[in-house]
Amino acid sequence: ALAGMDLDLICVDSGPAAIEEVGRGEFAAILLDVQMPEMDGFETARRIRAVHSAISTPIIFVTAIHRGDEFVEQGYT
């Protein structure tokens, strides 16, 4: 949905790749799937938050699988 917009998008296919990209520069926002290979989106977000340049970058979680309240609370944490 974002591909048709005039945005500078960086797309990766795993948590470690996302962490690596965040370490290279600043982002306006991060769209992160909860269900990913290698590490889930929650762990990826925790590690992204450890990168100084991303400490206040908004992270938006998306998922088609995890719908329970516990996952919503974990995302807000």
trRosetta pair geometry for C-beta under 8 A, 3 or more apart (Angstrom, degrees):
i j d omega theta_ij theta_ji phi_ij phi_ji
1 4 7.5 -61 -179 23 34 100
2 5 5.5 -58 -165 28 57 116
2 7 6.0 -44 174 44 102 146
2 9 6.0 129 121 -88 120 138
2 31 7.7 -174 -22 1 152 160
3 9 7.0 -75 -99 21 57 161
10 21 5.4 158 145 -167 142 144
10 27 7.6 -97 32 -104 124 120
12 17 3.7 -173 -173 118 129 118
12 18 5.0 -171 69 -67 140 64
12 20 7.9 152 -120 55 156 99
12 21 5.8 -147 -39 -18 139 138
13 17 6.3 39 48 41 54 153
13 36 7.8 166 167 -155 48 104
13 37 7.3 13 145 37 86 114
14 17 4.6 93 59 9 83 105
14 18 7.0 -144 97 -8 44 87
14 36 6.0 143 -134 163 45 116
14 37 5.4 -57 -108 76 97 90
14 38 4.7 44 -162 25 118 135
14 39 7.6 84 177 32 86 77
15 18 5.6 -56 -149 33 33 112
15 19 6.4 32 156 -18 67 104
15 36 5.5 135 -40 99 87 139
15 38 5.5 -145 35 90 99 107
15 39 3.9 -74 46 65 158 101
15 40 7.3 35 -60 64 139 14
15 41 7.2 -160 -90 -95 105 37
15 43 6.5 17 -152 90 159 94
15 44 3.5 -131 -135 -87 103 112
15 47 7.3 88 169 44 108 135
16 19 5.7 -52 -147 35 34 112
16 20 6.4 38 154 -21 65 105
16 38 5.9 -69 -4 135 104 152
16 39 7.0 105 -38 16 77 117
17 20 5.6 -52 -149 35 33 116
17 21 6.5 33 153 -19 65 104
18 21 5.8 -55 -150 36 32 110
18 22 6.4 31 153 -19 66 106
18 30 7.4 90 -170 -158 119 124
18 32 7.0 75 -151 -113 163 103
18 44 5.5 42 69 -170 136 127
18 48 6.8 -46 130 -76 106 119
19 22 5.8 -53 -147 36 31 112
19 23 6.5 36 153 -22 62 106
19 44 6.6 -135 -49 -151 96 78
19 47 5.1 -29 -104 121 131 122
19 48 6.0 -131 -104 -77 73 70
19 51 7.2 167 -158 -39 75 131
20 23 5.8 -58 -156 32 30 115
20 24 7.1 31 149 -24 61 105
21 24 5.7 -57 -160 26 38 115
21 25 7.8 -45 169 39 65 84
22 25 7.8 -115 -159 60 28 49
22 27 6.7 -65 -116 -4 77 125
22 30 7.3 -5 -89 -91 117 138
22 48 5.2 112 -10 -136 177 92
22 51 5.1 138 126 60 113 163
22 53 7.1 177 168 79 79 104
22 54 4.8 -4 -174 -51 123 147
22 57 7.7 -149 -139 39 114 160
23 51 5.6 -123 -85 -127 68 136
23 53 7.8 131 -127 37 30 121
25 53 7.0 -132 163 143 21 158
26 53 5.0 -120 -86 175 78 115
26 54 7.6 179 -128 -75 59 64
26 57 7.4 -174 -163 -81 73 122
27 30 5.7 74 108 -63 147 83
27 54 6.9 20 34 -108 102 97
27 57 5.4 56 73 -145 91 142
28 57 7.5 126 134 -144 11 94
28 58 7.9 -14 144 38 55 100
29 57 6.6 167 -112 178 29 87
29 58 4.7 -24 -121 73 88 101
29 59 7.6 164 -169 -88 69 27
29 60 6.4 22 173 -6 116 108
30 45 8.0 161 100 -109 137 83
30 48 6.7 -79 30 -178 179 162
30 54 7.4 33 -32 -151 138 121
30 57 5.8 67 -12 134 105 120
30 58 7.1 -177 28 95 70 53
30 59 4.7 -19 71 -111 107 72
30 60 7.0 177 88 24 52 68
31 60 5.1 -21 -110 69 64 105
31 62 6.5 16 -177 -7 91 119
32 36 8.0 -64 -176 -34 79 137
32 41 4.6 136 145 -150 104 112
32 44 6.2 -170 -159 94 132 128
32 45 6.2 151 98 -68 168 97
32 59 5.6 -9 10 -169 128 100
32 60 6.9 149 23 75 74 49
32 61 5.7 -38 78 -103 89 59
32 62 7.2 161 80 21 37 76
33 36 5.3 124 84 -60 104 95
33 41 5.5 -151 99 -68 40 130
33 61 7.6 90 -138 -160 15 65
33 62 5.5 -44 -101 74 61 87
33 63 6.3 115 -163 -85 68 68
34 40 6.1 3 173 -178 61 100
34 41 4.1 -97 -113 32 34 130
34 42 6.7 29 -141 -32 84 83
34 61 5.5 51 -59 -171 93 112
34 62 7.2 -146 -8 82 82 36
34 63 3.8 -19 28 -72 118 130
34 65 7.1 -136 81 56 116 99
34 66 5.3 -85 112 32 155 131
34 71 6.9 35 -149 -171 160 121
34 75 7.4 -66 -91 -84 118 111
35 40 6.7 -28 -106 -132 33 89
35 41 7.1 -26 -8 -13 26 107
35 63 5.8 106 -5 -132 95 101
35 64 7.8 -69 24 43 134 72
35 65 5.2 62 -43 25 144 136
35 66 7.1 163 -48 -11 100 104
36 39 6.8 0 85 78 106 48
36 40 6.1 140 39 -131 81 34
36 41 5.8 109 -2 -56 113 75
36 44 6.8 21 48 -29 146 143
39 43 4.4 -99 173 85 113 130
39 44 5.6 142 104 -56 109 82
39 47 7.9 41 119 1 156 138
40 43 5.4 93 58 14 73 99
40 44 6.9 -131 105 -5 38 94
41 44 5.3 -54 -143 39 35 117
41 45 6.2 39 157 -23 68 103
41 61 5.8 123 134 -129 144 99
41 63 7.4 -136 19 -67 148 111
42 45 5.7 -51 -149 33 29 111
42 46 6.7 33 151 -20 62 102
42 74 5.5 -27 -115 150 141 116
42 75 7.0 -103 -96 -87 94 56
43 46 5.6 -48 -150 32 36 114
43 47 6.5 29 154 -13 65 106
44 47 5.9 -62 -152 41 30 107
44 48 6.2 34 150 -23 67 107
45 48 5.4 -51 -142 35 33 114
45 49 6.4 38 156 -23 64 103
45 59 5.2 116 -127 161 112 167
45 61 7.6 -44 -57 -75 144 105
46 49 5.9 -55 -154 32 29 113
46 50 7.1 33 147 -24 60 102
47 50 5.5 -47 -158 23 40 117
47 51 7.6 44 146 -22 62 94
48 51 5.8 -49 -166 21 44 112
48 54 5.0 -81 168 123 86 149
48 57 7.5 -84 153 64 117 123
48 59 6.9 124 85 -84 145 135
49 54 6.6 -112 -97 109 29 98
49 55 6.2 71 -161 -123 64 53
51 54 4.5 42 80 27 105 110
51 55 7.4 -147 86 -49 52 67
52 55 6.0 -21 -156 -28 36 113
53 57 7.7 34 130 -35 65 122
54 57 4.4 -50 -152 15 69 128
61 75 4.6 -102 17 -136 154 127
63 66 4.8 -8 130 41 155 87
63 67 7.7 -154 100 -63 108 60
63 71 7.4 -80 57 158 156 142
66 71 3.9 166 157 -125 116 166
67 71 7.0 52 26 50 6 136
68 71 5.3 98 64 6 74 99
68 72 7.4 -135 108 -3 43 88
69 72 5.4 -53 -150 35 41 114
69 73 6.2 41 153 -18 71 104
70 73 5.7 -52 -147 38 32 112
70 74 6.3 35 152 -21 64 106
71 74 5.5 -49 -144 36 34 114
71 75 6.4 40 153 -22 63 103
72 75 5.7 -55 -154 33 30 113
72 76 6.7 26 152 -14 64 105
73 76 5.8 -57 -150 38 33 108
73 77 6.4 37 152 -24 66 104
74 77 5.6 -51 -149 31 33 115
